Amino acid sequence: MLHRFSPVFWTPLLLLASGLSLDAAVVVYEDFEALSTGELDGQAGGSGIAGDWTADTGASEVVAAPVDFEVTLPTGEVIRSEGQSLRITGNNNNAVAASLASPKTDTFFVGFLLQMEAGTIDQNDFTTLWFGEGTHIGAPAIGIKTELGPNSTDLMARVTGGSETYSATQLGIGQSYYLVAKVSKTGDSTTYNQVDFWVNPGSQDSASPETTSTGTIAFDEFNAFGIRSVNLSGDDSVLIDNLTIATEWEDLFPNIPEPSTSLLILLSLVSLISHRRRAL
């Protein structure tokens, strides 16, 4: 006897086959591809951004990305610039900034490509992505704060100033990195109090942060984010691309290999057998 299966039966399998999650959501995505090269200020923000970018025209610009602006992660995923990126060349507490279309009050994940494209690495060269309520002050941040970590390391995360924690990975001129963070409220805290930090993680590394920053801040939501740059000098320039803010870790890894065909067939057969048994 031929059984007809409802859409409810097939939907989970179709989602699995397409690599989609039932709960995952990208809050913000900006790869700068739809923007004109040149000044970022006044250009329309990407997905999840309310209105236009604001930017210091002397400290930031949209540029053609170098061909090597990519990272191959331990599990084989490749995170790469598709052609354009943001370049930071000057200093401003709000070198660039944007508002969220909808404020966030729960745990979120962030990932972005970073490369110190040119210049020299001097103590406390500083370029970070912050998340707050319209200001960088007292806000969680991740990025570079050079030669101030253990063994003069450079890539850091913090809940707020004074709570910096560093990756063991050393920053190199012309080297690309994929920085990932989880920003959350732990224990009984009603405000954000923890930032877990990874540099070049694989998609299976969500339970194993490289380092963690904890602290106390006043923010129980964030409605804006931006880039703060300090102490850049001479020909120092920092590239940023593929900026993603999401509610799920998996959304930071768009190139996760899909399940094999044989696995999908096996799962389909198991579900089919289970359904027929219930029908008998």
N, C-alpha and C positions, 0 to 999 in steps of 0.2 A: 504494500500500500504506500502511495506517495504522500508524504507529509508536507504541508505548506508551513513555512517558518515565517514568523512575523518580523517586522523591522527590528523589534527589540532584540530578537535572537542574533540577527546579523550585525547590528551596530557595533558591539564591542570588537568583533573580529575585523570589521572594516577600519575601525580606529586603530587597532593594533597594526594592521597591514600598512596603514598610511603613516605610522609612527607618531600619531597624535595622542595626547593625554586627555582624559576626561575632565581634569581639573586645572591643567596648566594654563597660565595666562601671561602674555607679555604686556607689561605696563607701559614701557617706553622702548622704542627702537629708533636709533638714528645712525645711519651709515654715511650721511652727507652726500649720497649719490644724486639726489634730486636737486641739490643746491647748485648755485652758480659758484665758480671759483672766485676767490677774492674775499672781501669782507663778509663775515658771518652776520654781523649786526643787522637786524631787520629782516632776515630771511626766515621763511616759514619753518617751524619745527617739524620734526618727524612724528611718527606714530606715538600717540599718548602725550604729546606736548601741546599745551594750551597757547595758541598764538605764536608769536615770532621769538626767535632767539634774541637776546640782548648780549652785546659783546663789546669789549674794548677794541676799537679798530686799530690801535697800535700794538696790540698784544696777541691777536688771533686772526686767522684767515683759513679759508677752505682752499686746499691745494690738491694737485695730482699726487697720489700716494706713490712711494717707491715700489717697485715690483716685488721687493723682498719683505714687504710689510705683511707678514703672516707668521703663524706659529703652528707647528705640527705637535699635537699633544701626545702624551705617552700612549694613549689608547688608539691613536691613528687619526683622530679628528683633526681637520685643518681649519683654523680660524684665520681668515685673510681679508684684507681690504679689497674691495671690488673696484677701486680706481680712484676714489677721492677720500681725503681724510681731513681732520682738523689739525692745524699747526699752531702751537703756542710758542711765541718768541719774545714776549715781554712780560712785565709783572703787573698784576692787578688782583686784588682780593676777589673780584668778580670778572676775571678775564672773559669768561662766557657764563651765561646763566639762562635758565628756562624754568617755566612753571609746569606742573603736572596738570593734565586735564582733570584728574580726580585724585585728591589727597590719599596717602596710604597710612594706615594705622597698624598694620600687622607685619609679620616677617616678610622681608623681600630679599631678593638676590640681585646682584649686579655684576656685569662682566664687561670688559672693554680691552681692546688692543692698545698697547702703549709702546712707543719707541722713542728713545732719546736720539734724534736723527743726527744731530751735529753739536759741536761745542766741546766743552771740557767738563768733567765731573768734579765739582768743587764742593766743599762741605756746605750742607744745607741748601743746595739747589732744590727747589720745592715746587712740585706741580701735583695737585691732588683733585680728585672728584669728590665733592661734598654733597650731603643730603640734609636739608633742614627746612626751616620755616621762613624762607626768603633771605637767609643769611648764612655765611660760613661759620659764624661765631658759635662755638660750642656744639658744632655739628659733626657727626661721623664723617670720616673721609678715608679714601685709599688712593695711593699713588706713590710718588717718589719724594723722599726726604733724605738726601744723599749723605753717605759716610757718617751717619749718626747711629746706626744700629750696631749690634755686636759684630766685631771684625770689619767695621766700616761698611756694613751693608746699607742698602739704599731703598728697597721697596717695602713700603709700610702700610699699615692700617691702624686706625684709632677710632675710639668712640668719641674722644674729645682731646684737646691739647693736654699733653703730659701722659697720655695713656698709649703711646705709640708701641706697636709691636712689629717686628721685622721678619720678612722672609730671609732664608739663608741664601737665596739667589742674588748674585751680584749684578748690578746694572752695567751694561756695556754699550758704548756708542754704536749705533747702527743695529743693535740687537732688538728683536721684537719679543714682547711678553704679553700673555693674556692674564690680566688681573681679575680675580673673582672674589666676591665677598658675600657673606650672609649677614644681614643686619636684623637684630631681633631683640625682643623683650624677654628676659629670662626670669625664672622664679616668680615672685609676686610683683615685679616691677611693672608700673603702668607707663613707663617711658623707655625708649630704646637704651639698652645698657650693654650690648655685646656685639662685636664684629668679628666673625670668623673670616680667615683670610687664606687664599690659595694663590700661587703663581704657577701658571701653566698646568692646571690640574687636568686629569682625564675625566670623562663623563661619569666614571664609576667612583669618584673620590669624594662624594658629598659628605660622607660620614667621617672624613679624615682631614680636617683643616690643617694647614701647615702651622698656623699660629692663631692666637685669639687675643683680642683686646677687650677689656671690660672697663666700665666706668659709669658715672652718673651724669645725665644731662637732663635738660628741661623738656625736650621734645617728646610728645606722645604721638606725633604724626609728622610726616614730611610732605610738603606741597611744592617744593622747588629743589633744584639741584644746580650745580655749576662747577666751574674749574677755577681754583685759586692758584696763582703762580707767584713765587717770591724768589728773589736772589738769582734769577736767570740773568746772564750777562754775556757780552760779546756775541758770538754766533750761536749760542745755545738755542736749540729748538727741540720741542717735544711734539710728537704726533700721537693723536688719539683717534680711534675708529671703532665701529661696530659696538656702540654703546647700547647695552641692553639692561633694562630693569624688569624683573619678572617675579611672579609669585612662586615659581617652581624652578628648582635647580636645572632640570632637563631643558628648559627654554634657553639656557645659555650655551647649549651645544647643538646647533641646528644641523650639524653633519654627523650625528650619531648614526652608525651603521644600522640599517633596518634589520629586523629579524629575518633569518634565512627563510627561503621558501619552504624548506622541509619542516621547519618549526611551525610555520603558519598552517601548513597542511595538517600536521599532527594536532595542533590545538583545535582546528576545525573539526577533525574527526572525533576528538574527545568530546567536544560540545555536542556534536551530532548524535553520538552514541548515548550520551546522558539524556538528551532531549527525547530520543526514541524510547528509552527505558521508562521515562516518566509517562510517555503516551500510552504504554501498554496497560 
